[in-house]
C-alpha cells in the first residue's frame, strides 16, 4: 500500500547481475545509495521486503557498492531500531570491519553513531576490535588514523572508566606516537579527554596511573619528539 508493487519489484531487481551488463554497470551502487530512503519509506515493519536485497548488496564484488552501504549503515540502524539492527545489521557491520580500507572508512566515520544505538552488552563486544582500526592496508593512509582518534573522543562516553583504561588507553598512546603530526595532535586531545573521563567519574586512581604512564612514556623519553608530545598534552589539557 505504501509503494506500488511493480515499482518495488523494479527496485529490488537492480541487484540482478544481468541488469548490470545490459542497463548500467553502476546500477547496484545506485541501488545501495537509495536503500536507506526506500527503507524509511517502507517503515521498519516492512524491512523483510528489503532484507535479502541488502544482504546481496553487502556481499557485492564491487567494493564501491559495499562502501556505499558502509557509509549509511548508521542511518539504516536508526530507521530499523535496536532489535532489527542487532539481528540483521550487526553481522553486516562486522563484515565491513574486516573489509578493504575503502569500505572500513565508511564504518569508521560514523562509528560512534552506530555503537550508541546498540545495547551496552553488545557494544562492549567491540572494545577489542577498535584496536584493529590502527592497522590499515596502506600505512600512509594517515587520515584513517586521524578519523579513529576523532571518533574515540566521542566514543569515550559510551564506556565506563575501566573499559576506557583497559582498551582505549592503549590505542590513544599508540596514536600519540604516530609518524604524522596531524594524527599526533588529535591524539593529544584524545589523551586529555580520557583523563577528563577518569576524573569526571571519580576514577582518580586510573587517572593517576595514566598520568604516571604519560610521564614515563613521554616526559622521560630519550627522543625530543616524545618530550615535545608531553608538552603538547599539557598544553591541550
N, C-alpha and C positions, 0 to 999 in steps of 0.2 A: 504493500500500500504506500510505501514511502518513495521507492524508486520503481519505475516500470520494469517488470521482469526482463524484457528484451534488452533494455539498457544495461541492467546489472549483468546479464549474461555476456553482453558485448565487452563490458569492462573486465570481467573475470577471464575472458578468452585472451586477454592481452599477454598472458604468460605462456601461451602456446608457441613453442619454438617455430612452428611453420609460419606464424604471422610475422615473426622477426625476419624471416627470409623473404617474405612476399610483400609486407606492408612497410615496416620500418625497423631497422636493426636496433633502434633505441627504445622500442615500444615497451619493453619490460621495465626500463628505467622510468619512463613516463608513468607506468602503472604504479611503481613503487612510490614515486613522488606524490601521486594523488591519493594514496591509500588512507592516510590519516583523515583526509577530508571526507572520503567515502565512509569510513568507519564512524565519523562524527555524525554524518547524515543518517546512517542506518541506526545508530544507537548501539549501546553495548548488548542489548537483548538480541540483536541480530548479528553479533560477531561471528556466529557459526557460519554465516554466509561467506565470510572473508578469510576465515582461519586457514584453510587449505591454500588459498592463493598467497597469503602472507608467508607461509612456510615454504612455498615454492620459490618465491622471490628471495627469501632469506638464504636459500641454498643455490641461487643462480650462479652460473660460472663466471659471469661478468662482475668484477669487483665494484664497478660503478653502481650497479643495482643494489648490492649489499651495503655499500657506503651510504646510499640514499636512505635506506631503511635505518641504518645506524644513527644517522643524524636526527631522525624523527621518532625513534622508539620511546623517548621520554614523553612525547606528546601523545602517542598512542596509549601509553600507560595511564595517563590522566583520563582519557576517554573511556578506557575499559574498566578502571577501578582495580583495587588491590587483589581481589580473588582471581580474576581473569589474567591479570598481569603475572601473578605468581605461577599460575598454571601454564600459560601459553607464551608469555613474553620472556620470562626469565631464562628458559632454555635457549631462546634465540639470542638473548643478550650475552649469555655465557659463550655462545659460539662466536659472536662478534669480538669478544675479548681476546680470542686466540687467532683472529684473522690477520690480514695484512695491515700494516700501519695506516694505509689509506682508509681502511674501514674502522680500525680501532679509534682513530681520531674523532670519528663521529660520536662514538660512545663516550669517549673521554671528555669532549667539550660539554656534555650535558650529564656527566656522571653524578653530580650532586642532585640534579633534578630527578634522576631515575631512582637513586638509592633512597631518597627521602620518602618515596612512595611505597617502599617495602616495609614489612613488619620488622621490628627490631631484631628478632632471631634470624630472619632471612638476611638482613643487612649485615649481620656480624660475619656471615659466611664469606663476605667479600674483603674482609680486612687483610687477609694474607695475599689475595690476588692483586691488591692495589700495588704491591711491590713490583709486579710484572710489568707495570707501565714504565718503569725506569729503563727497561731494556727495549730498544727499538731495532727494526730491521736495518736502519741506517743511523749510525751514531751521530752523524752530522745533522740529523733532524732535531735540532735543539728546541724548536717551538713545541714539540711534543712534550718534552720535559717541563718547559715553561707552563704549558697548559695544565700539566699534572699538579704542579705546585699551586697554581691558582685555584684549581678545583679542591685541593686538600684544605686550603684555608676555609672554604665553605663547608667541607665535609666534616671538619672538626666538631661541629655542633651535633652531629648525628651519633657520636660515640662517647662513651664515658672516659674519664681521665686515664683509667688503667689500660683501656684498649688503645688510646692515643699513645701512651707511653710504650706499650709493648710492640705496637705495629707501625704507627705513623711516624714516630720519632726517628726510626731508622731511615725511612725514606727521606725525611727532611734533612738529616745530616748528610746523606749521600748527595742530595741535590745542592747542598751548600758548598760542595767541593767540585761542582761541575766545571768543565773547561770553558763554558760560555758565561760571560759576565751577566747577561740578562737573566739567565737561569739562576745564577747565584743571588742576584738582587731580590728576585721574587721569593727565593727560598729563605732569605734572611727575614722577610716579612712572615713567612710560614713559621719559622722558629719562634718568633716573638708571639705569634698568635697561639702557638702551643703553650708557651709559658703563661700567657693570659688565661688560657683554658684551665690550666692547673690551679692557678691562684684564685680564679673566679669560682672554682668548685671546691675550694679549701683543701686541695690536694698539695699541701705545702711541701711534703716530703718528696713527692715526684718532681715538683718544681725545682727544689734544691738539688736533687740528684741530676736533673737535666742541666742546670746552671754549671754544676761542677764538671759535667761531661763536656760542656762547651768550652770551659776554661782549659781543660786538659787538651782537648782536640784542636782548639784554635788559638787561644791566648798563648799557650806554650808551644805552639807549632814551630818547627825549625825553619819553615819556609815563610817568607814575608807575606805571601798571599793568604796564608792561614791566619796570621796575626791581623792582617787587614780585614779579613772576614769578621773577626771578633769585634773589631772597632765598628764595623758597619752594623752588626747585630745590636750593639749598644746604642748606636745612633738611631736605628729604627725603633728600638724599644723606648 
